[in-house]
Amino acid sequence: MEKLLLYSLLFSFAIATCSATTYIVGDNSGWDISTNLDTWVADKKFNIGDVLLFQYSSANSVDEVTKENFDTCNTSNVLRSYGNGNTTVPLTKAGDRYFVCGNRLYCLGGMKLHVHVEGDDKSLAPAQAPKAVAGSDKRTDTLPQSPSSKKNTHFSNGVANFAKDSLQLVYIALMATVYGVMQI
C-alpha cells in the first residue's frame, strides 16, 4: 500500500511540474489597441515551456524586438515578425521578451508587451508550437485562422491549468486519506 501511495504522489507531481500553460494575450480582448496589456500581464508568471497566443485582426501584427526598440516603439529593426492573426510564440528560455504592434502609433498607444520568463535553461523542452499554415508568411508560426479569432476565448488557459492543478491536489489528498484509513 505504501508503494501505491508513493507512485500516486510521484505521478501527480510529475504531471503538475510538466504542464505548460498557453496564455491568450489579452484574454478575450486579444492583441488589440483597446486591451490594457499592462494590467493583463501584471498577475501572470511565465515559465519556460509556456506559450503566448496572440489573436488579432489582419490590420495588426506582432513584432518581437529588443528592449531598446520596445522602449521607443522602433518597429523598423525587429527580431521576428508575425502577421497571420493567430500567432503562437513558445517561451523556450529564461529572460525578458518584448513584443510590439507593427503599427508604431499603436505601440506608442500601449499595444506592447514585456514578458519575463522564469526558470533556467536546463528546464524541460517546451511543447512544439503549431507549424505555419500552407501559403502563409514564412516567418510566422500560426494556428489556422477562424472566421472570428476572438470567439469562445472567455479566459486564458492559465485558468484551466489552475483548475487541473487543483484537481491533482484533491487527488493527492484523497489518496492520503485512503492510505490513512487502510492503516487503521
C-alpha positions in Angstrom: 0.0 0.0 0.0 2.9 2.4 0.7 4.2 1.8 -2.8 0.8 2.7 -4.2 0.7 5.9 -2.4 4.3 6.7 -3.3 3.7 6.0 -7.0 0.5 8.1 -7.0 2.2 11.0 -5.4 5.1 10.8 -7.9 2.8 10.6 -10.8 0.8 13.6 -9.6 3.9 15.7 -9.1 5.3 14.7 -12.5 2.1 15.9 -14.2 2.0 19.1 -12.2 5.6 20.0 -13.0 5.5 19.1 -16.7 2.4 21.1 -17.6 2.9 24.2 -19.7 0.4 27.0 -19.9 -0.9 28.6 -23.1 -1.7 32.3 -22.4 -4.1 34.0 -24.7 -2.6 37.5 -24.8 -5.2 40.0 -23.6 -7.7 37.2 -22.9 -11.0 37.8 -24.7 -9.9 41.2 -25.9 -6.9 39.8 -27.7 -3.9 41.7 -29.1 -5.7 45.0 -29.7 -5.2 48.7 -29.1 -8.1 48.7 -26.7 -6.6 46.0 -24.5 -4.8 47.1 -21.3 -1.8 44.8 -21.7 0.0 46.1 -18.6 -3.0 45.0 -16.5 -3.3 41.7 -18.3 0.4 40.7 -17.7 0.6 42.0 -14.1 -0.7 38.8 -12.4 1.0 36.3 -14.8 4.0 34.2 -14.1 5.6 32.9 -17.2 7.8 29.8 -17.3 10.0 28.0 -19.8 7.6 25.8 -21.9 4.7 28.2 -21.7 3.2 29.6 -24.9 1.9 33.0 -25.8 -1.1 33.0 -28.2 -1.6 36.4 -29.9 -5.0 36.8 -31.6 -5.5 39.9 -33.7 -7.1 41.3 -36.8 -5.4 41.4 -40.1 -4.8 45.2 -39.6 -2.4 44.4 -36.8 0.8 42.4 -36.4 3.2 41.3 -33.7 6.9 42.1 -33.8 9.4 40.8 -31.3 12.0 43.4 -30.6 14.9 44.3 -28.3 14.4 46.2 -25.0 15.6 49.4 -26.6 13.2 49.1 -29.5 10.4 48.2 -27.1 11.0 51.4 -25.1 11.0 53.6 -28.2 8.5 51.6 -30.2 11.0 51.2 -33.0 9.4 48.8 -35.5 12.0 49.2 -38.2 14.5 46.7 -36.7 12.6 43.6 -35.4 13.9 40.2 -34.3 10.8 38.4 -35.6 7.6 39.5 -37.2 4.2 37.7 -37.3 1.1 38.7 -39.2 -1.5 36.0 -39.6 -3.9 36.8 -36.8 -3.3 33.7 -34.6 0.3 33.6 -33.6 1.9 31.2 -31.1 5.2 32.1 -29.5 6.8 29.4 -27.4 8.8 30.7 -24.4 11.9 28.5 -24.8 14.4 30.2 -22.5 14.5 32.3 -19.4 14.8 36.0 -19.6 12.9 39.0 -20.9 10.9 39.0 -24.2 9.5 42.2 -25.8 6.6 42.4 -28.3 5.1 45.4 -30.0 2.5 46.1 -32.6 3.9 46.6 -36.1 2.0 49.9 -36.2 4.2 52.3 -34.4 1.3 54.6 -33.4 -0.5 51.6 -31.8 2.7 50.7 -29.9 3.0 54.3 -28.7 -0.6 54.0 -27.5 0.3 51.0 -25.3 0.0 48.0 -27.7 3.2 46.4 -26.5 4.0 43.5 -24.1 7.0 42.8 -21.9 7.2 39.2 -20.6 9.6 37.9 -18.0 10.2 34.2 -18.4 11.3 32.4 -15.2 13.4 29.3 -15.0 16.8 28.1 -16.0 17.8 27.0 -19.5 18.1 23.4 -18.2 14.3 23.1 -17.8 12.3 20.7 -19.8 11.9 21.5 -23.5 8.7 23.3 -24.4 5.8 21.9 -26.3 6.1 22.3 -30.1 4.2 25.3 -31.5 1.9 24.6 -34.4 3.5 24.9 -37.8 2.7 27.7 -40.3 -0.4 27.2 -42.4 0.4 26.5 -46.1 0.5 29.6 -48.1 1.3 31.9 -45.1 4.2 34.2 -44.5 7.3 32.0 -44.0 8.2 34.0 -40.9 5.1 33.2 -38.9 4.1 30.5 -36.5 0.3 30.3 -36.7 -2.8 28.4 -35.9 -5.5 28.0 -38.5 -7.5 31.2 -38.6 -11.1 31.0 -37.8 -13.8 33.5 -39.0 -13.7 35.1 -35.6 -10.4 34.6 -33.9 -11.7 36.0 -30.7 -14.8 33.8 -30.4 -15.0 31.5 -27.4 -11.9 32.8 -25.6 -13.5 33.7 -22.4 -10.5 33.1 -20.2 -6.8 32.4 -20.5 -5.7 28.8 -20.4 -3.8 29.7 -17.3 -7.2 29.4 -15.5 -7.8 26.0 -17.0 -4.4 24.8 -15.8 -5.1 26.2 -12.3 -8.3 24.0 -12.2 -6.3 21.0 -13.4 -3.7 21.5 -10.7 -6.4 21.9 -8.1 -7.9 18.6 -9.1 -4.4 17.0 -8.8 -4.2 18.3 -5.2 -7.6 16.9 -4.4 -6.5 13.5 -5.8 -3.4 13.6 -3.6 -5.5 14.4 -0.5 -7.9 11.6 -1.4 -5.1 9.1 -1.8 -3.5 10.2 1.5 -6.9 9.8 3.2 -7.4 6.3 1.7 -3.9 5.3 2.8 -4.6 6.6 6.4 -7.9 4.7 6.6 -6.2 1.5 5.4 -3.6 1.8 8.2 -6.2 1.7 11.0 
